[in-house]
Amino acid sequence: MKIPVLKGIDFVGKTEDLTKLNVRATAYISEEDDQGADCFHFQVISPGYLKEILSKTNIFDGRGTFIVTKFDEALLELEINRILEDCIRPTWDEVGKAINRHLRWEYDNIQYLSSKEIQTKLELD
């Protein structure tokens, strides 16, 4: 079984103003002994920011989003680790797809082509 491990998180954005909190983040996740990691993207927003979005669009797709009343990195790490406990699978591809239900995997919707398919596309261009 492949066990996903959170290796770290990078946050981009200002965390002081909770009325308009919208922080972008990348979680680096792999197996324990892997030197590299796959990137899983998410955002952290406040209820005030969500209200602002809804006042403009009347809809919000919440995948890969944590709504918080205060910005707390330790709490966000705990929540991601809780998600990872539920994403243990036989293969890493299955792990990635399971995590992708909650966070946005860098390989989401990637399309692999055979060399013949690539050649055909090149000839058409």
Long-range contacts (C-beta under 8 A, 24 or more apart in sequence): 1-88, 1-89, 1-90, 2-31, 2-88, 2-89, 2-90, 2-91, 2-92, 2-94, 2-95, 3-31, 3-32, 3-88, 4-29, 4-30, 4-31, 4-84, 4-87, 4-88, 4-95, 4-99, 5-29, 5-30, 5-31, 5-32, 5-84, 6-77, 6-80, 6-81, 6-84, 7-37, 8-37, 9-73, 9-76, 9-77, 9-80, 11-44, 11-73, 15-71, 18-46, 18-48, 18-69, 18-70, 18-71, 19-46, 19-48, 19-49, 20-46, 20-48, 20-49, 20-52, 21-45, 21-46, 21-48, 21-49, 21-68, 21-71, 22-46, 22-49, 23-71, 25-76, 27-80, 27-103, 29-84, 29-99, 31-92, 38-96, 38-105, 38-106, 38-107, 39-105, 39-106, 40-99, 40-100, 40-103, 40-104, 40-105, 40-106, 41-103, 41-104, 41-106, 42-66, 42-102, 42-103, 42-104, 44-68, 44-71, 44-76, 63-101, 63-102, 63-104, 64-102, 64-103, 64-104
